[in-house]
Amino acid sequence: MSRVRPIYDPTAASDLVSDAVLARLDGPPEKARGLPNETFTSQAFFEVEQQTLFTRCWSFAAVASELPEVGDVRPVEVAGQPLLLIRGADRQIRVFHNVCPHRGAKLIDEPANVEKALTCVYHAWSYGLDGRLRARPHYGGPGRHDSGRADSTESVCLFPVRSHTWYDWVFVNLDGKAPTFESYLGEASAHFDGYDLSAPRRERRISVEFACNWKLGYENACDYYHVFRVHPSLDRAMAPETRRPMQPAGTW
């Protein structure tokens, strides 16, 4: 069955970013201050971020080449929401909530190839690779099966999630209200000029778990100053002309 999300107090979490806190973020770099420590440790604040940040933007979901064949399905989780990706008969990847609309059962737990239809383990309702209902066994009583093609069932389908496949990467927008993916990517796409992004394919998967809030991990990835101390072999491999000097405090 699908996981029940924890209850949290958005009011208490929002107090951590009061008007006074926000005001301290804006100003000369030498006087500005960052977020309170609690925004990096509070589970309640993280739940608010899951609901109000990651659901509203384009978030990375999976690598497209992990679903090479028609009928390939893969479960993923984005912003705490269980999703599934399906490679359709038209070779397109579609994303749905990983839940059967009948009684809320989780549809898949592991990557698989379902060939032409995805079948729920609870009541055996089946759905095509496009998410539309295909069959409901014994729906009209013992031995009376519903093909799922009647006009009354046209609205029965998996819950779709807005998605965009950019070369070999699949992104999702959970609330469906983000700007177009192209406008969201913006000027970042210019950094890839001259690269054939259609060529890369997944070679292997490495999972690394960091015991920290996501913001600390992101900030560390943007902090090149620590490289000489923490990654000396990488520092030695960098050509002198590629090394950026430290900027004045608080600037990038």
N, C-alpha and C positions, 0 to 999 in steps of 0.2 A: 504494500500500500504506500501511497505517497507520504512523505514525511511532513509532520505538523510543525509549522514554524514556531519558534519560541515567542512568548509574549514579552514585549518590552515597553518602556515608557518614553515615547518620543519627546514629551515635554521636558523631562529631566535631562535627556541627552542634549536637547537644543539649548539648554542653559549654559552648556559648555562653550557655545559660540555666541554669546550675548553680544549686544551692540558694542559694549566696552571692549570685548575681546577682538571683534572685527576691526574696531578703530585702531587697535595696536598693530594690526597687520599692515595697515596703510600708512605710509610715511617714509621718510628718508631711511635707507637701508641701515644706517648706523644706529637708528633709534627704534626701528620696527622690532616687534617681538613675534615669535611663532605661536602656534596653537598650544593650549594648555596640555600638560602631561596626560590628563585624563582622556583626551581625544585619541591617544595612542594605546590606552589600556582598557578603556571602558567597553564592555560587551554591548551595553545599551547603545552607545554611540556607533559602534560597528554595525549593529542591526539597522540603525537609521541610515547609515551610509549604503547598506545593501538595498534598502527600499527607495532611497531618494537620489542616490548618485549612480550606482552601477546599472540600475534599471532604466535610467534616462539617457544614457550615452550608448555608443557602440562599443561592445565588449567582445574581446576575442573568445571564441568558443571551441574551435578545433582546427586541425589541419585537413584540408580537403582530400589530400592523397591518402589519408587514413581510411577513406571510403572509396576504393578504386572501382568496385563493381556495382552494377545495378542490383538493388536489393540490400546493399550494405547498410547497416544501422549502427549507431554508436551513441551510448548515453554520455552526457556531460552535465556539469553543474555550473551555472552562472548566477552570481549574486544570490546563492542559496537556493536557486530554483532548479529542479531536475528537468533537463531537456533531452530530446533525442534528435539526431540528425539522420536523414534518410537519403540515399542516392536513388533518385527516381528513374523510371524507364526512359525519360528524356535526358538523362545524364546530369540533371540539375540536382543540387543538394537543397533539401528543404528542412526546416527546423520546426519542431512541435514541442509542446509541453509533454513530458514523459508521464502521461496520465491518461487512462481511459475515461472518456466523457460519460460512460455509463454509471459506474460506481466508484470511480476515483482510484482504481488499482494502478500501480506502477507497471508500465508495459515491458520494459527491458532493464536488465541489470548489467549485462555484458555485451561487448561488440559481437555482432553476428551478421549473417546473411539470411534474410527472410524470404528470398526469392521474389514472390509477387505480392505477398500480403503479410501484415503484422497482426498477430492474433493475441488477444488478451488472455492471460492465464486464469482469470477469475471466471468469466462467463463465456469465453471463446468468441466474443465479438471480434471480427476481423476488419482491417482497414487496408486500403490500397497504398501504394507507395506515394500517392498524392495526398494521403491523409483522409480520404473519403471512405465512409462506411461501405463494406462489401457484403457482409453477412452477419445474421444474428441467429444462431441455431436454437431451435425449440422456442422461438420468441412468441409464437402463437399457440403454444402448448406442445406436448410431447409429439415429436416428429413433424411439427409444423414450423418449418424454417422460413426465415425472412431473408430474401436476397439482398436487402438493403438498397434496392433500386427504386422503390416506390416514392412517389412525390412527397409523402409525409416524412420520409427519412432523409431528404436531401440536405437538411441542416445538420444532420448528425455527422460529425467528422472530428478528427483530432484538432486540438486547439493550436492554431499556427502561431509562430513567433517570427516577427520581422527579421530578415537576415540578408546578408550580402556576402558573396564569395569574391574575395579580392585575390586574384592569382591562386595561391595554394592555401589561403587563410580564410576561415569562415568567421564572420562577426555577426552578433545579434544585438537587437535593440528591444528590450523586453516590454517597455511601455508603448512602443510603436510611434512615439512622437518626436524622436530625435530628427535633426536635419538629415538630408540625404547623406549617404556615406561619403560621396565625393566631396561635399562641402565640409563634412566633419574632418576628413583627412587633410583638406586644405593644402597649405604650402609644403606639408611633410612629404607629399608625393614627389616633389622636385628633388629630394635627397636621393631618390632611387633612379634618377635619369641615367641612362647608359647601362643599366643592369637588365638582363633578361630575367624578369621575375617569373616567367612561365616555366623556366627550366628547373628550379629547385623542387625536390621531392623529399619527403620525410625518410631519413635513413634509419633512425632509431629514436626511442623516447627515453628521456632521463627525467625522473621526478625528484625534485629536491624540496624539502619542507624546511622553511625558516621559522624559528620560534620568535616571531615578531609581528607587529601590526604591518599591514600592507604598505602604509605610508612610509615606514622606516625602510622597508625593502626598496621602495621606489626611490626614496631620497638617496640611499646608498648607491644605487645604480647611476644616479646623476652626479655623484661626488667623485671626481677624478683625482682630488687632492690626496686621498688615502692610498692611491696605487703604489707609490714609492715605498710605503711602509708595509702595507699588507700583502701586496703582490709584487715583490721585487723582481721576479723572473719576467713578469709582464712588463714591468717598468724598463728593464734592460733591453727588451725586445723592441721597444718603441724608438723610432728614429727621433733624434733631437728636434727636428723641424716640425714634428707632429705633436709635440708636447705643448699643451696650453699653459700659460702662466696663471697663477691664482689672480682672480679679480679682486677689487676692493671688497671688504667685508660686506656680506649681504647681497652682493650682485652676482649675476650669472654671466 
